[in-house]
Amino acid sequence: DQTIPYQGVSVGTIKRHISGKGNASKEEIITAIKAKGFNPVDDNEADSLALLLWAQDNMGAKQ
């Protein structure tokens, strides 16, 4: 029996972590991600990067 650990995180938590606002717009998330040195091709990539950065800071993920 193999299990994969899972922890849910709300969208507002991720948005607040990356932009300082829990209700940040897509454009604000993209801007915040770019300020971290990334160049996302679209809002989906920006969201993925925001989740990755949250995980690194909160779950002990390797950087």
Secondary structure as GFF3:
##gff-version 3
##sequence-region A 1 63
A	DSSP	alpha_helix	11	19	.	.	.	ID=ss1
A	DSSP	alpha_helix	26	35	.	.	.	ID=ss2
A	DSSP	alpha_helix	43	58	.	.	.	ID=ss3
###
